[in-house]
């Protein structure tokens, strides 16, 4: 499964007070109405995330541009950020000894 489909989790979003919206597709080549909707959502660049309240107005805007964005609840967003942080975590340093082993 590619990353875009992994991003798209089907969960009920009506009960989450906040929505995290990430633009995952580019703006060039889209309809003017979609560009204006993304501008109203404050999404200007790919892979940028904004937080909006879960209101009927915002959900209607998201319905319009649903093929361009990914919608996450607060729990999903925090889990994804934690997973990314764990993935980029520093590993413990390697200790290499260049001294020859003592003869027995």
Secondary structure, DSSP 8 states (H G I E B T S, - for coil): --HHHHH------TT-SEEEEEE-S-STTS-HHHHHHHHHTT--STT-EEEEE--HHHHHHHHHTTTTEEEEEHHHHHHHHHHHHHHT----------S-----
